[in-house]
Amino acid sequence: MLQLLKDLYNDESGQGMAEYGLIIALVAVVVIVALTAIGTRIKAKFEEVGDALQ
């Protein structure tokens, strides 16, 4: 039983998937922040054009 617990503790087969999951989460956060910043600037530009047309 003790050997089985040691083997499970030393098993790193799922480690790669966890790292890929963290990378994907980080990329998603960066994309959301970038789109939020760009969206705000685009909204301001459309409002500027709308005001100029009036």
mmCIF entry with sequence, helices, sheets and N, C-alpha, C, O atoms, coordinates in Angstrom:
data_MODEL
# 
_entry.id   MODEL 
# 
_entity.id                         1 
_entity.type                       polymer 
_entity.pdbx_number_of_molecules   1 
# 
_entity_poly.entity_id                      1 
_entity_poly.type                           'polypeptide(L)' 
_entity_poly.nstd_linkage                   no 
_entity_poly.nstd_monomer                   no 
_entity_poly.pdbx_seq_one_letter_code       MLQLLKDLYNDESGQGMAEYGLIIALVAVVVIVALTAIGTRIKAKFEEVGDALQ 
_entity_poly.pdbx_seq_one_letter_code_can   MLQLLKDLYNDESGQGMAEYGLIIALVAVVVIVALTAIGTRIKAKFEEVGDALQ 
_entity_poly.pdbx_strand_id                 A 
# 
loop_
_entity_poly_seq.entity_id 
_entity_poly_seq.num 
_entity_poly_seq.mon_id 
_entity_poly_seq.hetero 
1 1  MET n 
1 2  LEU n 
1 3  GLN n 
1 4  LEU n 
1 5  LEU n 
1 6  LYS n 
1 7  ASP n 
1 8  LEU n 
1 9  TYR n 
1 10 ASN n 
1 11 ASP n 
1 12 GLU n 
1 13 SER n 
1 14 GLY n 
1 15 GLN n 
1 16 GLY n 
1 17 MET n 
1 18 ALA n 
1 19 GLU n 
1 20 TYR n 
1 21 GLY n 
1 22 LEU n 
1 23 ILE n 
1 24 ILE n 
1 25 ALA n 
1 26 LEU n 
1 27 VAL n 
1 28 ALA n 
1 29 VAL n 
1 30 VAL n 
1 31 VAL n 
1 32 ILE n 
1 33 VAL n 
1 34 ALA n 
1 35 LEU n 
1 36 THR n 
1 37 ALA n 
1 38 ILE n 
1 39 GLY n 
1 40 THR n 
1 41 ARG n 
1 42 ILE n 
1 43 LYS n 
1 44 ALA n 
1 45 LYS n 
1 46 PHE n 
1 47 GLU n 
1 48 GLU n 
1 49 VAL n 
1 50 GLY n 
1 51 ASP n 
1 52 ALA n 
1 53 LEU n 
1 54 GLN n 
# 
_struct_asym.id          A 
_struct_asym.entity_id   1 
# 
loop_
_struct_conf.conf_type_id 
_struct_conf.id 
_struct_conf.pdbx_PDB_helix_id 
_struct_conf.beg_label_comp_id 
_struct_conf.beg_label_asym_id 
_struct_conf.beg_label_seq_id 
_struct_conf.pdbx_beg_PDB_ins_code 
_struct_conf.end_label_comp_id 
_struct_conf.end_label_asym_id 
_struct_conf.end_label_seq_id 
_struct_conf.pdbx_end_PDB_ins_code 
_struct_conf.beg_auth_comp_id 
_struct_conf.beg_auth_asym_id 
_struct_conf.beg_auth_seq_id 
_struct_conf.end_auth_comp_id 
_struct_conf.end_auth_asym_id 
_struct_conf.end_auth_seq_id 
_struct_conf.pdbx_PDB_helix_class 
_struct_conf.details 
_struct_conf.pdbx_PDB_helix_length 
HELX_P HELX_P1 AA1 LEU A 2  ? ASN A 10 ? LEU A 2  ASN A 10 1 ? 9  
HELX_P HELX_P2 AA2 GLN A 15 ? LEU A 53 ? GLN A 15 LEU A 53 1 ? 39 
# 
_struct_conf_type.id          HELX_P 
_struct_conf_type.criteria    ? 
_struct_conf_type.reference   ? 
# 
loop_
_atom_site.group_PDB 
_atom_site.id 
_atom_site.type_symbol 
_atom_site.label_atom_id 
_atom_site.label_alt_id 
_atom_site.label_comp_id 
_atom_site.label_asym_id 
_atom_site.label_entity_id 
_atom_site.label_seq_id 
_atom_site.pdbx_PDB_ins_code 
_atom_site.Cartn_x 
_atom_site.Cartn_y 
_atom_site.Cartn_z 
_atom_site.occupancy 
_atom_site.B_iso_or_equiv 
_atom_site.pdbx_formal_charge 
_atom_site.auth_seq_id 
_atom_site.auth_comp_id 
_atom_site.auth_asym_id 
_atom_site.auth_atom_id 
_atom_site.pdbx_PDB_model_num 
ATOM 1   N N  . MET A 1 1  ? 0.826   -1.199 0.000   1.00 0.00 ? 1  MET A N  1 
ATOM 2   C CA . MET A 1 1  ? 0.000   0.000  0.000   1.00 0.00 ? 1  MET A CA 1 
ATOM 3   C C  . MET A 1 1  ? 0.867   1.259  0.000   1.00 0.00 ? 1  MET A C  1 
ATOM 4   O O  . MET A 1 1  ? 0.563   2.234  -0.687  1.00 0.00 ? 1  MET A O  1 
ATOM 5   N N  . LEU A 1 2  ? 1.941   1.225  0.773   1.00 0.00 ? 2  LEU A N  1 
ATOM 6   C CA . LEU A 1 2  ? 2.834   2.381  0.847   1.00 0.00 ? 2  LEU A CA 1 
ATOM 7   C C  . LEU A 1 2  ? 3.506   2.633  -0.501  1.00 0.00 ? 2  LEU A C  1 
ATOM 8   O O  . LEU A 1 2  ? 3.696   3.784  -0.894  1.00 0.00 ? 2  LEU A O  1 
ATOM 9   N N  . GLN A 1 3  ? 3.858   1.585  -1.194  1.00 0.00 ? 3  GLN A N  1 
ATOM 10  C CA . GLN A 1 3  ? 4.479   1.719  -2.514  1.00 0.00 ? 3  GLN A CA 1 
ATOM 11  C C  . GLN A 1 3  ? 3.505   2.340  -3.513  1.00 0.00 ? 3  GLN A C  1 
ATOM 12  O O  . GLN A 1 3  ? 3.899   3.160  -4.342  1.00 0.00 ? 3  GLN A O  1 
ATOM 13  N N  . LEU A 1 4  ? 2.230   1.946  -3.431  1.00 0.00 ? 4  LEU A N  1 
ATOM 14  C CA . LEU A 1 4  ? 1.207   2.510  -4.319  1.00 0.00 ? 4  LEU A CA 1 
ATOM 15  C C  . LEU A 1 4  ? 1.064   4.012  -4.084  1.00 0.00 ? 4  LEU A C  1 
ATOM 16  O O  . LEU A 1 4  ? 0.949   4.778  -5.041  1.00 0.00 ? 4  LEU A O  1 
ATOM 17  N N  . LEU A 1 5  ? 1.070   4.436  -2.833  1.00 0.00 ? 5  LEU A N  1 
ATOM 18  C CA . LEU A 1 5  ? 0.961   5.864  -2.525  1.00 0.00 ? 5  LEU A CA 1 
ATOM 19  C C  . LEU A 1 5  ? 2.185   6.628  -3.024  1.00 0.00 ? 5  LEU A C  1 
ATOM 20  O O  . LEU A 1 5  ? 2.061   7.747  -3.521  1.00 0.00 ? 5  LEU A O  1 
ATOM 21  N N  . LYS A 1 6  ? 3.362   6.026  -2.893  1.00 0.00 ? 6  LYS A N  1 
ATOM 22  C CA . LYS A 1 6  ? 4.580   6.674  -3.398  1.00 0.00 ? 6  LYS A CA 1 
ATOM 23  C C  . LYS A 1 6  ? 4.525   6.808  -4.916  1.00 0.00 ? 6  LYS A C  1 
ATOM 24  O O  . LYS A 1 6  ? 4.917   7.835  -5.471  1.00 0.00 ? 6  LYS A O  1 
ATOM 25  N N  . ASP A 1 7  ? 4.036   5.764  -5.585  1.00 0.00 ? 7  ASP A N  1 
ATOM 26  C CA . ASP A 1 7  ? 3.925   5.809  -7.040  1.00 0.00 ? 7  ASP A CA 1 
ATOM 27  C C  . ASP A 1 7  ? 2.940   6.882  -7.489  1.00 0.00 ? 7  ASP A C  1 
ATOM 28  O O  . ASP A 1 7  ? 3.197   7.603  -8.453  1.00 0.00 ? 7  ASP A O  1 
ATOM 29  N N  . LEU A 1 8  ? 1.818   6.984  -6.792  1.00 0.00 ? 8  LEU A N  1 
ATOM 30  C CA . LEU A 1 8  ? 0.833   8.011  -7.142  1.00 0.00 ? 8  LEU A CA 1 
ATOM 31  C C  . LEU A 1 8  ? 1.380   9.412  -6.901  1.00 0.00 ? 8  LEU A C  1 
ATOM 32  O O  . LEU A 1 8  ? 1.099   10.334 -7.667  1.00 0.00 ? 8  LEU A O  1 
ATOM 33  N N  . TYR A 1 9  ? 2.159   9.569  -5.839  1.00 0.00 ? 9  TYR A N  1 
ATOM 34  C CA . TYR A 1 9  ? 2.733   10.871 -5.515  1.00 0.00 ? 9  TYR A CA 1 
ATOM 35  C C  . TYR A 1 9  ? 3.755   11.291 -6.575  1.00 0.00 ? 9  TYR A C  1 
ATOM 36  O O  . TYR A 1 9  ? 3.851   12.471 -6.909  1.00 0.00 ? 9  TYR A O  1 
ATOM 37  N N  . ASN A 1 10 ? 4.506   10.342 -7.096  1.00 0.00 ? 10 ASN A N  1 
ATOM 38  C CA . ASN A 1 10 ? 5.561   10.639 -8.063  1.00 0.00 ? 10 ASN A CA 1 
ATOM 39  C C  . ASN A 1 10 ? 5.068   10.653 -9.505  1.00 0.00 ? 10 ASN A C  1 
ATOM 40  O O  . ASN A 1 10 ? 5.819   11.018 -10.410 1.00 0.00 ? 10 ASN A O  1 
ATOM 41  N N  . ASP A 1 11 ? 3.821   10.261 -9.728  1.00 0.00 ? 11 ASP A N  1 
ATOM 42  C CA . ASP A 1 11 ? 3.279   10.214 -11.089 1.00 0.00 ? 11 ASP A CA 1 
ATOM 43  C C  . ASP A 1 11 ? 3.036   11.630 -11.598 1.00 0.00 ? 11 ASP A C  1 
ATOM 44  O O  . ASP A 1 11 ? 2.313   12.401 -10.967 1.00 0.00 ? 11 ASP A O  1 
ATOM 45  N N  . GLU A 1 12 ? 3.633   11.976 -12.730 1.00 0.00 ? 12 GLU A N  1 
ATOM 46  C CA . GLU A 1 12 ? 3.503   13.321 -13.298 1.00 0.00 ? 12 GLU A CA 1 
ATOM 47  C C  . GLU A 1 12 ? 2.814   13.300 -14.657 1.00 0.00 ? 12 GLU A C  1 
ATOM 48  O O  . GLU A 1 12 ? 3.012   14.213 -15.458 1.00 0.00 ? 12 GLU A O  1 
ATOM 49  N N  . SER A 1 13 ? 2.022   12.291 -14.926 1.00 0.00 ? 13 SER A N  1 
ATOM 50  C CA . SER A 1 13 ? 1.424   12.162 -16.255 1.00 0.00 ? 13 SER A CA 1 
ATOM 51  C C  . SER A 1 13 ? 0.391   13.255 -16.546 1.00 0.00 ? 13 SER A C  1 
ATOM 52  O O  . SER A 1 13 ? 0.219   13.626 -17.707 1.00 0.00 ? 13 SER A O  1 
ATOM 53  N N  . GLY A 1 14 ? -0.291  13.776 -15.544 1.00 0.00 ? 14 GLY A N  1 
ATOM 54  C CA . GLY A 1 14 ? -1.284  14.821 -15.770 1.00 0.00 ? 14 GLY A CA 1 
ATOM 55  C C  . GLY A 1 14 ? -0.722  16.224 -15.672 1.00 0.00 ? 14 GLY A C  1 
ATOM 56  O O  . GLY A 1 14 ? -1.455  17.197 -15.849 1.00 0.00 ? 14 GLY A O  1 
ATOM 57  N N  . GLN A 1 15 ? 0.550   16.344 -15.395 1.00 0.00 ? 15 GLN A N  1 
ATOM 58  C CA . GLN A 1 15 ? 1.163   17.652 -15.193 1.00 0.00 ? 15 GLN A CA 1 
ATOM 59  C C  . GLN A 1 15 ? 1.131   18.491 -16.464 1.00 0.00 ? 15 GLN A C  1 
ATOM 60  O O  . GLN A 1 15 ? 0.884   19.695 -16.398 1.00 0.00 ? 15 GLN A O  1 
ATOM 61  N N  . GLY A 1 16 ? 1.372   17.886 -17.606 1.00 0.00 ? 16 GLY A N  1 
ATOM 62  C CA . GLY A 1 16 ? 1.388   18.629 -18.862 1.00 0.00 ? 16 GLY A CA 1 
ATOM 63  C C  . GLY A 1 16 ? 0.049   19.263 -19.175 1.00 0.00 ? 16 GLY A C  1 
ATOM 64  O O  . GLY A 1 16 ? -0.012  20.406 -19.629 1.00 0.00 ? 16 GLY A O  1 
ATOM 65  N N  . MET A 1 17 ? -1.030  18.522 -18.934 1.00 0.00 ? 17 MET A N  1 
ATOM 66  C CA . MET A 1 17 ? -2.366  19.066 -19.191 1.00 0.00 ? 17 MET A CA 1 
ATOM 67  C C  . MET A 1 17 ? -2.660  20.258 -18.290 1.00 0.00 ? 17 MET A C  1 
ATOM 68  O O  . MET A 1 17 ? -3.257  21.239 -18.733 1.00 0.00 ? 17 MET A O  1 
ATOM 69  N N  . ALA A 1 18 ? -2.249  20.182 -17.046 1.00 0.00 ? 18 ALA A N  1 
ATOM 70  C CA . ALA A 1 18 ? -2.481  21.297 -16.128 1.00 0.00 ? 18 ALA A CA 1 
ATOM 71  C C  . ALA A 1 18 ? -1.732  22.540 -16.603 1.00 0.00 ? 18 ALA A C  1 
ATOM 72  O O  . ALA A 1 18 ? -2.257  23.651 -16.529 1.00 0.00 ? 18 ALA A O  1 
ATOM 73  N N  . GLU A 1 19 ? -0.518  22.353 -17.084 1.00 0.00 ? 19 GLU A N  1 
ATOM 74  C CA . GLU A 1 19 ? 0.254   23.497 -17.585 1.00 0.00 ? 19 GLU A CA 1 
ATOM 75  C C  . GLU A 1 19 ? -0.394  24.093 -18.826 1.00 0.00 ? 19 GLU A C  1 
ATOM 76  O O  . GLU A 1 19 ? -0.462  25.314 -18.964 1.00 0.00 ? 19 GLU A O  1 
ATOM 77  N N  . TYR A 1 20 ? -0.873  23.236 -19.735 1.00 0.00 ? 20 TYR A N  1 
ATOM 78  C CA . TYR A 1 20 ? -1.572  23.753 -20.913 1.00 0.00 ? 20 TYR A CA 1 
ATOM 79  C C  . TYR A 1 20 ? -2.835  24.506 -20.508 1.00 0.00 ? 20 TYR A C  1 
ATOM 80  O O  . TYR A 1 20 ? -3.164  25.530 -21.107 1.00 0.00 ? 20 TYR A O  1 
ATOM 81  N N  . GLY A 1 21 ? -3.534  24.015 -19.512 1.00 0.00 ? 21 GLY A N  1 
ATOM 82  C CA . GLY A 1 21 ? -4.730  24.703 -19.031 1.00 0.00 ? 21 GLY A CA 1 
ATOM 83  C C  . GLY A 1 21 ? -4.409  26.073 -18.477 1.00 0.00 ? 21 GLY A C  1 
ATOM 84  O O  . GLY A 1 21 ? -5.149  27.028 -18.716 1.00 0.00 ? 21 GLY A O  1 
ATOM 85  N N  . LEU A 1 22 ? -3.319  26.186 -17.741 1.00 0.00 ? 22 LEU A N  1 
ATOM 86  C CA . LEU A 1 22 ? -2.915  27.490 -17.203 1.00 0.00 ? 22 LEU A CA 1 
ATOM 87  C C  . LEU A 1 22 ? -2.518  28.454 -18.312 1.00 0.00 ? 22 LEU A C  1 
ATOM 88  O O  . LEU A 1 22 ? -2.831  29.642 -18.247 1.00 0.00 ? 22 LEU A O  1 
ATOM 89  N N  . ILE A 1 23 ? -1.831  27.947 -19.329 1.00 0.00 ? 23 ILE A N  1 
ATOM 90  C CA . ILE A 1 23 ? -1.441  28.802 -20.455 1.00 0.00 ? 23 ILE A CA 1 
ATOM 91  C C  . ILE A 1 23 ? -2.679  29.300 -21.195 1.00 0.00 ? 23 ILE A C  1 
ATOM 92  O O  . ILE A 1 23 ? -2.760  30.476 -21.548 1.00 0.00 ? 23 ILE A O  1 
ATOM 93  N N  . ILE A 1 24 ? -3.640  28.412 -21.429 1.00 0.00 ? 24 ILE A N  1 
ATOM 94  C CA . ILE A 1 24 ? -4.869  28.808 -22.125 1.00 0.00 ? 24 ILE A CA 1 
ATOM 95  C C  . ILE A 1 24 ? -5.638  29.843 -21.312 1.00 0.00 ? 24 ILE A C  1 
ATOM 96  O O  . ILE A 1 24 ? -6.181  30.793 -21.875 1.00 0.00 ? 24 ILE A O  1 
ATOM 97  N N  . ALA A 1 25 ? -5.687  29.668 -19.999 1.00 0.00 ? 25 ALA A N  1 
ATOM 98  C CA . ALA A 1 25 ? -6.374  30.639 -19.147 1.00 0.00 ? 25 ALA A CA 1 
ATOM 99  C C  . ALA A 1 25 ? -5.687  31.998 -19.214 1.00 0.00 ? 25 ALA A C  1 
ATOM 100 O O  . ALA A 1 25 ? -6.358  33.028 -19.273 1.00 0.00 ? 25 ALA A O  1 
ATOM 101 N N  . LEU A 1 26 ? -4.358  32.009 -19.205 1.00 0.00 ? 26 LEU A N  1 
ATOM 102 C CA . LEU A 1 26 ? -3.615  33.263 -19.293 1.00 0.00 ? 26 LEU A CA 1 
ATOM 103 C C  . LEU A 1 26 ? -3.866  33.953 -20.628 1.00 0.00 ? 26 LEU A C  1 
ATOM 104 O O  . LEU A 1 26 ? -4.057  35.169 -20.666 1.00 0.00 ? 26 LEU A O  1 
ATOM 105 N N  . VAL A 1 27 ? -3.870  33.203 -21.711 1.00 0.00 ? 27 VAL A N  1 
ATOM 106 C CA . VAL A 1 27 ? -4.142  33.774 -23.029 1.00 0.00 ? 27 VAL A CA 1 
ATOM 107 C C  . VAL A 1 27 ? -5.558  34.346 -23.073 1.00 0.00 ? 27 VAL A C  1 
ATOM 108 O O  . VAL A 1 27 ? -5.775  35.417 -23.639 1.00 0.00 ? 27 VAL A O  1 
ATOM 109 N N  . ALA A 1 28 ? -6.512  33.646 -22.485 1.00 0.00 ? 28 ALA A N  1 
ATOM 110 C CA . ALA A 1 28 ? -7.894  34.138 -22.470 1.00 0.00 ? 28 ALA A CA 1 
ATOM 111 C C  . ALA A 1 28 ? -7.995  35.462 -21.719 1.00 0.00 ? 28 ALA A C  1 
ATOM 112 O O  . ALA A 1 28 ? -8.701  36.370 -22.157 1.00 0.00 ? 28 ALA A O  1 
ATOM 113 N N  . VAL A 1 29 ? -7.302  35.578 -20.602 1.00 0.00 ? 29 VAL A N  1 
ATOM 114 C CA . VAL A 1 29 ? -7.333  36.834 -19.832 1.00 0.00 ? 29 VAL A CA 1 
ATOM 115 C C  . VAL A 1 29 ? -6.728  37.971 -20.646 1.00 0.00 ? 29 VAL A C  1 
ATOM 116 O O  . VAL A 1 29 ? -7.267  39.078 -20.657 1.00 0.00 ? 29 VAL A O  1 
ATOM 117 N N  . VAL A 1 30 ? -5.618  37.711 -21.325 1.00 0.00 ? 30 VAL A N  1 
ATOM 118 C CA . VAL A 1 30 ? -4.977  38.748 -22.146 1.00 0.00 ? 30 VAL A CA 1 
ATOM 119 C C  . VAL A 1 30 ? -5.898  39.177 -23.287 1.00 0.00 ? 30 VAL A C  1 
ATOM 120 O O  . VAL A 1 30 ? -6.000  40.366 -23.586 1.00 0.00 ? 30 VAL A O  1 
ATOM 121 N N  . VAL A 1 31 ? -6.558  38.232 -23.914 1.00 0.00 ? 31 VAL A N  1 
ATOM 122 C CA . VAL A 1 31 ? -7.473  38.561 -25.015 1.00 0.00 ? 31 VAL A CA 1 
ATOM 123 C C  . VAL A 1 31 ? -8.643  39.393 -24.510 1.00 0.00 ? 31 VAL A C  1 
ATOM 124 O O  . VAL A 1 31 ? -9.037  40.360 -25.162 1.00 0.00 ? 31 VAL A O  1 
ATOM 125 N N  . ILE A 1 32 ? -9.199  39.036 -23.371 1.00 0.00 ? 32 ILE A N  1 
ATOM 126 C CA . ILE A 1 32 ? -10.327 39.796 -22.822 1.00 0.00 ? 32 ILE A CA 1 
ATOM 127 C C  . ILE A 1 32 ? -9.908  41.218 -22.486 1.00 0.00 ? 32 ILE A C  1 
ATOM 128 O O  . ILE A 1 32 ? -10.644 42.162 -22.775 1.00 0.00 ? 32 ILE A O  1 
ATOM 129 N N  . VAL A 1 33 ? -8.752  41.384 -21.887 1.00 0.00 ? 33 VAL A N  1 
ATOM 130 C CA . VAL A 1 33 ? -8.268  42.732 -21.548 1.00 0.00 ? 33 VAL A CA 1 
ATOM 131 C C  . VAL A 1 33 ? -8.022  43.542 -22.818 1.00 0.00 ? 33 VAL A C  1 
ATOM 132 O O  . VAL A 1 33 ? -8.376  44.719 -22.881 1.00 0.00 ? 33 VAL A O  1 
ATOM 133 N N  . ALA A 1 34 ? -7.417  42.919 -23.830 1.00 0.00 ? 34 ALA A N  1 
ATOM 134 C CA . ALA A 1 34 ? -7.135  43.628 -25.083 1.00 0.00 ? 34 ALA A CA 1 
ATOM 135 C C  . ALA A 1 34 ? -8.426  44.041 -25.780 1.00 0.00 ? 34 ALA A C  1 
ATOM 136 O O  . ALA A 1 34 ? -8.537  45.169 -26.261 1.00 0.00 ? 34 ALA A O  1 
ATOM 137 N N  . LEU A 1 35 ? -9.397  43.143 -25.838 1.00 0.00 ? 35 LEU A N  1 
ATOM 138 C CA . LEU A 1 35 ? -10.663 43.480 -26.493 1.00 0.00 ? 35 LEU A CA 1 
ATOM 139 C C  . LEU A 1 35 ? -11.418 44.561 -25.739 1.00 0.00 ? 35 LEU A C  1 
ATOM 140 O O  . LEU A 1 35 ? -12.082 45.396 -26.355 1.00 0.00 ? 35 LEU A O  1 
ATOM 141 N N  . THR A 1 36 ? -11.328 44.559 -24.432 1.00 0.00 ? 36 THR A N  1 
ATOM 142 C CA . THR A 1 36 ? -11.980 45.604 -23.644 1.00 0.00 ? 36 THR A CA 1 
ATOM 143 C C  . THR A 1 36 ? -11.353 46.963 -23.941 1.00 0.00 ? 36 THR A C  1 
ATOM 144 O O  . THR A 1 36 ? -12.068 47.951 -24.111 1.00 0.00 ? 36 THR A O  1 
ATOM 145 N N  . ALA A 1 37 ? -10.041 47.020 -24.003 1.00 0.00 ? 37 ALA A N  1 
ATOM 146 C CA . ALA A 1 37 ? -9.358  48.286 -24.288 1.00 0.00 ? 37 ALA A CA 1 
ATOM 147 C C  . ALA A 1 37 ? -9.656  48.763 -25.707 1.00 0.00 ? 37 ALA A C  1 
ATOM 148 O O  . ALA A 1 37 ? -9.931  49.943 -25.923 1.00 0.00 ? 37 ALA A O  1 
ATOM 149 N N  . ILE A 1 38 ? -9.603  47.862 -26.656 1.00 0.00 ? 38 ILE A N  1 
ATOM 150 C CA . ILE A 1 38 ? -9.881  48.232 -28.049 1.00 0.00 ? 38 ILE A CA 1 
ATOM 151 C C  . ILE A 1 38 ? -11.339 48.633 -28.218 1.00 0.00 ? 38 ILE A C  1 
ATOM 152 O O  . ILE A 1 38 ? -11.646 49.582 -28.939 1.00 0.00 ? 38 ILE A O  1 
ATOM 153 N N  . GLY A 1 39 ? -12.244 47.905 -27.551 1.00 0.00 ? 39 GLY A N  1 
ATOM 154 C CA . GLY A 1 39 ? -13.675 48.217 -27.644 1.00 0.00 ? 39 GLY A CA 1 
ATOM 155 C C  . GLY A 1 39 ? -13.989 49.608 -27.140 1.00 0.00 ? 39 GLY A C  1 
ATOM 156 O O  . GLY A 1 39 ? -14.822 50.304 -27.720 1.00 0.00 ? 39 GLY A O  1 
ATOM 157 N N  . THR A 1 40 ? -13.337 50.022 -26.073 1.00 0.00 ? 40 THR A N  1 
ATOM 158 C CA . THR A 1 40 ? -13.548 51.358 -25.520 1.00 0.00 ? 40 THR A CA 1 
ATOM 159 C C  . THR A 1 40 ? -13.081 52.426 -26.499 1.00 0.00 ? 40 THR A C  1 
ATOM 160 O O  . THR A 1 40 ? -13.756 53.439 -26.684 1.00 0.00 ? 40 THR A O  1 
ATOM 161 N N  . ARG A 1 41 ? -11.938 52.206 -27.122 1.00 0.00 ? 41 ARG A N  1 
ATOM 162 C CA . ARG A 1 41 ? -11.421 53.181 -28.094 1.00 0.00 ? 41 ARG A CA 1 
ATOM 163 C C  . ARG A 1 41 ? -12.306 53.240 -29.334 1.00 0.00 ? 41 ARG A C  1 
ATOM 164 O O  . ARG A 1 41 ? -12.538 54.322 -29.873 1.00 0.00 ? 41 ARG A O  1 
ATOM 165 N N  . ILE A 1 42 ? -12.799 52.101 -29.789 1.00 0.00 ? 42 ILE A N  1 
ATOM 166 C CA . ILE A 1 42 ? -13.672 52.092 -30.973 1.00 0.00 ? 42 ILE A CA 1 
ATOM 167 C C  . ILE A 1 42 ? -14.986 52.804 -30.665 1.00 0.00 ? 42 ILE A C  1 
ATOM 168 O O  . ILE A 1 42 ? -15.496 53.552 -31.499 1.00 0.00 ? 42 ILE A O  1 
ATOM 169 N N  . LYS A 1 43 ? -15.538 52.577 -29.474 1.00 0.00 ? 43 LYS A N  1 
ATOM 170 C CA . LYS A 1 43 ? -16.775 53.251 -29.086 1.00 0.00 ? 43 LYS A CA 1 
ATOM 171 C C  . LYS A 1 43 ? -16.570 54.762 -29.071 1.00 0.00 ? 43 LYS A C  1 
ATOM 172 O O  . LYS A 1 43 ? -17.426 55.508 -29.547 1.00 0.00 ? 43 LYS A O  1 
ATOM 173 N N  . ALA A 1 44 ? -15.450 55.214 -28.533 1.00 0.00 ? 44 ALA A N  1 
ATOM 174 C CA . ALA A 1 44 ? -15.166 56.645 -28.484 1.00 0.00 ? 44 ALA A CA 1 
ATOM 175 C C  . ALA A 1 44 ? -15.042 57.218 -29.893 1.00 0.00 ? 44 ALA A C  1 
ATOM 176 O O  . ALA A 1 44 ? -15.516 58.324 -30.155 1.00 0.00 ? 44 ALA A O  1 
ATOM 177 N N  . LYS A 1 45 ? -14.415 56.482 -30.795 1.00 0.00 ? 45 LYS A N  1 
ATOM 178 C CA . LYS A 1 45 ? -14.262 56.956 -32.182 1.00 0.00 ? 45 LYS A CA 1 
ATOM 179 C C  . LYS A 1 45 ? -15.621 57.066 -32.868 1.00 0.00 ? 45 LYS A C  1 
ATOM 180 O O  . LYS A 1 45 ? -15.869 58.041 -33.577 1.00 0.00 ? 45 LYS A O  1 
ATOM 181 N N  . PHE A 1 46 ? -16.514 56.079 -32.671 1.00 0.00 ? 46 PHE A N  1 
ATOM 182 C CA . PHE A 1 46 ? -17.844 56.143 -33.272 1.00 0.00 ? 46 PHE A CA 1 
ATOM 183 C C  . PHE A 1 46 ? -18.651 57.310 -32.708 1.00 0.00 ? 46 PHE A C  1 
ATOM 184 O O  . PHE A 1 46 ? -19.387 57.970 -33.441 1.00 0.00 ? 46 PHE A O  1 
ATOM 185 N N  . GLU A 1 47 ? -18.514 57.562 -31.412 1.00 0.00 ? 47 GLU A N  1 
ATOM 186 C CA . GLU A 1 47 ? -19.211 58.702 -30.829 1.00 0.00 ? 47 GLU A CA 1 
ATOM 187 C C  . GLU A 1 47 ? -18.673 60.011 -31.394 1.00 0.00 ? 47 GLU A C  1 
ATOM 188 O O  . GLU A 1 47 ? -19.436 60.952 -31.614 1.00 0.00 ? 47 GLU A O  1 
ATOM 189 N N  . GLU A 1 48 ? -17.376 60.076 -31.627 1.00 0.00 ? 48 GLU A N  1 
ATOM 190 C CA . GLU A 1 48 ? -16.766 61.277 -32.213 1.00 0.00 ? 48 GLU A CA 1 
ATOM 191 C C  . GLU A 1 48 ? -17.287 61.507 -33.633 1.00 0.00 ? 48 GLU A C  1 
ATOM 192 O O  . GLU A 1 48 ? -17.604 62.639 -33.999 1.00 0.00 ? 48 GLU A O  1 
ATOM 193 N N  . VAL A 1 49 ? -17.375 60.467 -34.413 1.00 0.00 ? 49 VAL A N  1 
ATOM 194 C CA . VAL A 1 49 ? -17.896 60.578 -35.774 1.00 0.00 ? 49 VAL A CA 1 
ATOM 195 C C  . VAL A 1 49 ? -19.369 60.955 -35.754 1.00 0.00 ? 49 VAL A C  1 
ATOM 196 O O  . VAL A 1 49 ? -19.811 61.783 -36.552 1.00 0.00 ? 49 VAL A O  1 
ATOM 197 N N  . GLY A 1 50 ? -20.136 60.352 -34.843 1.00 0.00 ? 50 GLY A N  1 
ATOM 198 C CA . GLY A 1 50 ? -21.554 60.689 -34.740 1.00 0.00 ? 50 GLY A CA 1 
ATOM 199 C C  . GLY A 1 50 ? -21.778 62.141 -34.367 1.00 0.00 ? 50 GLY A C  1 
ATOM 200 O O  . GLY A 1 50 ? -22.666 62.801 -34.906 1.00 0.00 ? 50 GLY A O  1 
ATOM 201 N N  . ASP A 1 51 ? -20.969 62.635 -33.444 1.00 0.00 ? 51 ASP A N  1 
ATOM 202 C CA . ASP A 1 51 ? -21.082 64.052 -33.064 1.00 0.00 ? 51 ASP A CA 1 
ATOM 203 C C  . ASP A 1 51 ? -20.701 64.970 -34.208 1.00 0.00 ? 51 ASP A C  1 
ATOM 204 O O  . ASP A 1 51 ? -21.299 66.033 -34.376 1.00 0.00 ? 51 ASP A O  1 
ATOM 205 N N  . ALA A 1 52 ? -19.708 64.571 -35.003 1.00 0.00 ? 52 ALA A N  1 
ATOM 206 C CA . ALA A 1 52 ? -19.275 65.401 -36.130 1.00 0.00 ? 52 ALA A CA 1 
ATOM 207 C C  . ALA A 1 52 ? -20.351 65.444 -37.210 1.00 0.00 ? 52 ALA A C  1 
ATOM 208 O O  . ALA A 1 52 ? -20.467 66.442 -37.921 1.00 0.00 ? 52 ALA A O  1 
ATOM 209 N N  . LEU A 1 53 ? -21.130 64.392 -37.342 1.00 0.00 ? 53 LEU A N  1 
ATOM 210 C CA . LEU A 1 53 ? -22.170 64.360 -38.381 1.00 0.00 ? 53 LEU A CA 1 
ATOM 211 C C  . LEU A 1 53 ? -23.398 65.200 -38.004 1.00 0.00 ? 53 LEU A C  1 
ATOM 212 O O  . LEU A 1 53 ? -24.180 65.588 -38.872 1.00 0.00 ? 53 LEU A O  1 
ATOM 213 N N  . GLN A 1 54 ? -23.557 65.472 -36.733 1.00 0.00 ? 54 GLN A N  1 
ATOM 214 C CA . GLN A 1 54 ? -24.734 66.245 -36.316 1.00 0.00 ? 54 GLN A CA 1 
ATOM 215 C C  . GLN A 1 54 ? -24.564 67.677 -36.529 1.00 0.00 ? 54 GLN A C  1 
ATOM 216 O O  . GLN A 1 54 ? -25.467 68.458 -36.228 1.00 0.00 ? 54 GLN A O  1 
# 
